């Protein structure tokens, strides 16, 4: 589902069932050419087809990303790095433990 909203007027202008570039283009076509020319900014999530549609349909408009989706992507990136780091630490600890056991030494425990 895709929505075209008037953020200043706090109202939904149009809804279409699909979430695709074609659906976004369809939403833009519900506005008259003079209305589209007056659009100064477009708030979209970070999905490329929505940004491409806005670039084509309202090229004069600034594309803005909503805070929710920006924070979501940042959290996902941080989580990915955290998981990689933990994986490397576990692998290093496992290797160190194996090396200690093969040389007759005991691994230190806290």
NORCOR-V890102 format. One record per residue. RES is the residue in three letters. PSI is psi in degrees with one decimal (999 if undefined). OMEGA is omega as a letter, one per 20 degrees, with the letter a starting at -180 (NA if undefined). Layout:
BEGIN
res=[RES,RES]
psi=[PSI,PSI]
omega=[OMEGA,OMEGA]
END
This chain:
BEGIN
res=[UNK,UNK,UNK,UNK,UNK,UNK,UNK,UNK,UNK,UNK,UNK,UNK,UNK,UNK,UNK,UNK,UNK,UNK,UNK,UNK,UNK,UNK,UNK,UNK,UNK,UNK,UNK,UNK,UNK,UNK,UNK,UNK,UNK,UNK,UNK,UNK,UNK,UNK,UNK,UNK,UNK,UNK,UNK,UNK,UNK,UNK,UNK,UNK,UNK,UNK,UNK,UNK,UNK,UNK,UNK,UNK,UNK,UNK,UNK,UNK,UNK,UNK,UNK,UNK,UNK,UNK,UNK,UNK,UNK,UNK,UNK,UNK,UNK,UNK,UNK,UNK,UNK,UNK,UNK,UNK,UNK,UNK,UNK,UNK,UNK,UNK,UNK,UNK,UNK,UNK,UNK,UNK,UNK,UNK,UNK,UNK,UNK,UNK,UNK,UNK,UNK,UNK,UNK,UNK,UNK,UNK,UNK,UNK,UNK,UNK]
psi=[138.7,144.4,144.9,119.3,155.3,103.8,-34.7,-39.5,-3.7,52.4,150.2,128.0,-37.8,151.8,136.9,154.9,-34.5,160.6,88.4,171.3,-40.4,-39.5,-41.3,-42.1,-40.9,-40.6,-45.3,-33.4,-12.1,-15.2,147.3,159.1,-43.1,-35.0,-43.4,-35.5,-24.6,-7.3,120.0,-27.0,147.7,124.4,119.4,162.2,-175.2,20.7,123.0,-44.0,-35.2,-40.8,-40.2,-41.5,-44.8,-41.8,-40.1,-42.2,-33.4,69.0,-23.3,-15.3,143.0,133.9,124.6,150.1,136.0,148.0,-40.4,-49.2,-33.6,-47.6,-39.7,-46.2,-38.3,-43.7,-39.4,-40.1,-43.4,-42.0,-39.6,-45.6,-41.7,-45.8,-40.9,-44.1,-44.9,-41.5,-42.2,-41.4,-42.4,-42.5,-42.3,-41.4,-39.7,-43.8,-44.4,-39.9,-42.2,-42.8,-40.6,-38.5,-27.6,-19.5,4.5,3.4,155.7,142.1,141.1,141.2,152.7,999]
omega=[r,a,r,a,r,a,r,a,a,r,r,a,a,r,r,a,a,r,a,r,r,r,r,r,r,r,r,a,r,r,r,r,r,r,r,r,a,a,a,a,r,r,a,r,a,a,a,a,r,r,r,r,r,r,a,a,r,a,r,a,r,r,r,r,a,a,a,a,r,r,r,r,r,r,r,r,r,r,r,r,r,a,r,a,r,r,r,r,r,r,r,r,r,r,r,r,r,a,r,a,a,r,r,r,r,r,r,r,a,NA]
END
